[in-house]
Amino acid sequence: MGMNIQNLIYTIPAIVIVLTVHEYSHAKVADMLGDPTPRNRGRLTLNPLVHIDPLGFLMLLLVRLGWAKPVPTSPMYFKDRRKGMLYVALAGPLSGIVLAFVVRLIMGSGILSMYGPAVVLLQTVYLYSLVIAVFNLIPVYPLDGSRILETLLPPGKALALSQRHGQIQMIFLLVVFLGNRLLWAVLNPIIGLLNFIITTVTGLFF
């Protein structure tokens, strides 16, 4: 996607929609598991203003890879802390896949076929739903994959990893900017596979 006004008309709202659903899903799952922290911090909402991270949003506009503000959680409220954190971390990427599935169903139904701008917006939402879902599975802070990895590691190694979040994040930002092609070489096959699966499954409905 080139950075021009016509693209931004669709790209900006698409990113806002995807990031809002993503972060709300984190907050909702944490709330369902008994953690009041997201609700108390005002994150259990579909208001995009509380979820958008300026740097992560800018990265999405510039290189199509970015993030939102991490949802604060308190694992002490979960009956099983590691499982609770795993479910909360997975909620974001899974919400993107579900959103892509729903959008694909809407596009396949032909309901909006006469409204060109709406179709383009849906196509953009679909693309970013898959991109953000797959990108966030990378096990590097501040992405969800880092929290997923920490729940799977032994406690000592998970703690050691969490203490290096700052350094790892700086290195990762450089990779995103300077090694963008390499990242896309890894992400594209996964995004393509998800697209194939969703397209195949939704095709059964029409």
N, C-alpha and C positions, 0 to 999 in steps of 0.2 A: 504494500500500500504506500503510495507516495504521500508526502506531507503537503497537501493542498487543501484549499477551503472546502471543496466539494467532498473530499474524503472525510474531513474533520466533522462535517455536518452529521455523518453517520457514525464515525468512529468514537467521538466523545460520548454520545448517549449510550452507545453499545458497551463501552468500557464501564461507564457508570452503572449500568444495569447488571453486568456480569459481576463486578466487584461487590456491589451491594448484596446481591444474592449470595455470593461466596461468603462474605463476612457475617451476614445474618444467619447463615446456616451454622457457622461455628458457634455463634452466640446461642442459637436455638437449641442445639444439641447439648451444650453445656448446661443451659437452663433446665432442660428435660432431665438431665442426670443429677440435678440438685444443686448446681453451682449458681448462686445468685449474683456473682461478680459481674457478668456481662450486663445483666438487667440493671444493677446498681450503677454501673459506669455508663449507662445510656446506649449500650451497643445492641440491645435486643430490639432493633428497629430497622425499617426499610428506608430510613432517611440516609441518603448517600453521603451527606455532609460529615457525618460522624465516622464514616468508614474510609474515606479517601485519604491516602497518604500522598502528599504532593510529589515527592521524589518518585515513588512507585508509579504514580499516574503519568508523570512526565516520561518515565522510561517506556511505558506502554505506547505513548504517542511517538516516541523517537525510534525505538527498536522493537516494538510490539511485545516486549517482555517486561513485566513489572508486578506490582503487588499493592495491597491495601494495608491499613493499619492492623497489626495483629490484635485479635480480640483477647483482652485480659481474662485469665481464668485462675481459679484457685483449686488445685487438685485435691486439697484436703477435704473438699465436700463430696468427692466421688467415693462410692463404696469400694471400688477398685481403682486406685489412682492411675495406674499405668493403662488399664483398659479405657478408663474415662478419657484420658488425654489422647489416646489413640483414636477413639471415636470422634472426639472434637476435631482433631487434626484432619481426619479423613473427610469430615463433613463438607469442608470447602471444595476440594477437588471433585468429590462426588456430586455436589450440587451443580457444578459446571457441566458435568456429563448429563445429568438429568435435564438441566435447562436446554442443552443442545438437543436432546431427544425431543423435548416438548416443542422447541422451535422448528425442528425438522418435520414434526407431525403437522404443525400449522402450515408450513410451506407446502407440504405434500398434499394437503387438503384442497389447495387452490382457492381458499376463502379470500385471500388478499391478492390474488393474481392481477386484479385490475388496478391495484394501487402500487405503482412502481416504487415510490419512496419507501413504503412500508416493507416491501419485499427486500429492498436493498438493506434496510435497517436490520431485518431479521437475519439476513445472510451474514451481516457483520457481527451481530450478537452470537450467531452460531459459531463463527470462526473464533471469536475471542473466548467463548465458553470453553472450547477445546484447548486453545492455546494456554489460557490461564490455568485450567485444570491440570494439564500435563506439566507445565512449567513449575507449578507449585509443588509438584511431587519430587522435585530435585531436593536432595537432603542437605540443603545449605540454608542457614539463617539469613533472612527472616521468613523463608518459605515454609510451607506446611510440612514438606518432606523432612525438615530438620527435627520437627517435633515427633513425626512418625518414627524416625530413626532412633530418637532418644528413648521412646517407649519400648523399642525392641532390643536396645543394648543393655548390658548389665548396668546396675545403678551407678557404679563407680565410673565407668566409661561414659555414661550419659552425662554425669555431672561434669566430667572433664571437658566434654564437648561443649556443654552449655557455657562454660567459663571462657570459651574461645570464640563466642558468637561475634564479638566486635571485629576481631582480626579476620575471621573467615568471611564476614560480610564485605569488608573492604576489598579483599582479594576477588570475591565473587563479582562485585560491581565492576571491577576492572575487566574481568572475563566477559561480562555481559556487553561492555562497551567495545572491547578490543577483539574478543573472540566470538563475536556474534554469529559468524558463519558456522563456526564449529558447534555452537549450541544448537543452531537450527538443524544441523546435520544429524544431531542426536534426537531432537524433538520431532522433526517432521515425520519420520517413519511411525512413531507412536501416535501422533495426531492423525496421520493417514489411516492407520489401523482402526482407531476409534471412529473416524468418519465412515469407513467401510462398514463397520459393525452397525452403527446407528442408521446409516442409509439402508442397509439390508433389512434390518428389523422393522424400521418404519415403513419400508416398501411393502411389507406384508399387509399393511392396513389399507392400502389403496389399490 
